[in-house]
Amino acid sequence: AEAGLGITSIPEEYPGIEGSNLVRVLPKLDPVELPLYYVYPERLKNSKRVIALGEHLEEVLTLKKEK
């Protein structure tokens, strides 16, 4: 989108937004919440690393509610 090739949907918290040439064109369009799935082998379901990854993904990918 920044190269002038279309429209994109990215979170306002995205690191590259500030200082970019992107312009919000549909301000009344609310973001859509989608379920998050991550797949891993059954044998790793109790792995602390896999659990930590899931928690991290949920934290960074969850829509931030406006205050």
KAMO-V752569 format. One line per field, one symbol per residue. phi: phi as a letter, one per 40 degrees, with the letter a starting at -180 (. if undefined). burial: 1 if it has 16 or more other ideal C-beta (glycine too) atoms within 10 Angstrom, else 0. Layout:
BEGIN
phi->???
burial->???
END
This chain:
BEGIN
phi->.ccgbibbbbcccddcccgcccbcbbcccccccbcbbbbacdcbcbcccccccdccccccbcccccc
burial->0000000000000000000000000000000000000000000000000000000000000000000
END
